């Protein structure tokens, strides 16, 4: 089965005051932690959806092989981000894993267990 990993990081983070994708979690930004989890799962197609904070977030994830998509209307919510990510996925995937940028603690083994379960 081919998988694509989608990182949703287009929100405005208005209540936080700074992009959630850049918040520190155990020494690395949230977005980097999530990309590392997808890499550990050997998911080749990784798409990161960014919004108004894209210029601030892109340098943090520059060292990771991923497709970056900008959601021009982040106020429309995560569905618009998912649509953009699915259109941008370079290789067609049979299944997608969508991860919100606010959830950096999902360990790779956790996803591997769920993926392999019937």
N, C-alpha and C positions, 0 to 999 in steps of 0.2 A: 504494500500500500504506500502511495506517495503522500507525504504530508507537507503542508505549508504552515509556518508559524507566523502569526500576525500579532504585532505589538501595538496596542492602541494608546497613543500618547498625544492626541490632538486637543485634549481639553485645555481650557484656559487656566485651570488651577486658581480661580479667582479667590476662593476662601483661603488657600494656602499662601498666596502672595508670591510664590515662585513655582516654576514648573516641577510637577511631581516627578517627571522623568529624570530630573537632576538631583533629587533628594538622595542623600547618602544612606546606603544600607550596607553595613559591614565593610565600609571603605570604598565602595563603588556606587555610582549612580543607579537608581532603580532600573532605567532602561538597559544599562549594561548588564546588570544581574539577570534580567529576563533574556537578553540575547545569549548570554553564556549558558543559561539553562536550555535554550533551544539548540545551541551548538552541541552541548553535551548529549542531547537526544539524537544528534546527527541529522537534524532537520535541515535540509539543504536550502530550501526556499524560505527566506525570512523577510518579512515586509514590516516596516515600521511606519506607522501613520502619524504625521506631525501636524500641528496647527500653527497658531500665531507665534509660538516660541521656537519654531524650527531653527532659526539662526543660532539660538543659544544651545539647542540640544544636539544638532548635527556634529559639532566638534567632539562631543563626548562619545558618540557612537561610530565615529569615523574609522576606527580600527576594526570594525566588524563587517563582515560581508553580508550586506542586506540591501534590499530595495527600499528607498525612501519615497514615500508618497505624502504629499501635502493635501490636507483636507481644507479647501478654501472656505468652507462653511461649518466650522466646528460647533457652532451653536445648534446645528441640526442633530447633534448627538452621535453616538457610536455607530449607528446603522449606516450613516453616510461614510464614516471611516471604514467600516467593513466593506462596503461597496467599492470604495476606491482601492482598498487593498486587494480585493479579489480580482479587480480589473488589471491591477499591476503585477500580479504574481507572474513571474517569468515563465515558469513551467506549470502546466496544469496539474492540480493536485486532486487526489480523490477525497482528501479530508483536510480540514483546516483547524488549527488550534489557535483560538483568539485569547490573548492575555492582556488584561488591563494593566497599564503602567503602574498602577497603584498597588500591585501585588508582587513585589520583588522576591518574596520568600518561597515561591513554589520550587521545591527542589527537583532536579532533573529526574531522580529515581521515581518521584511521585508520578510525574507525567508518563514515564516509561511503563510503570505498573498499570496505569489506566489504559494506555494505548494498547498494551498487550493483552488486556482482559477481554474475554468474549462478551 
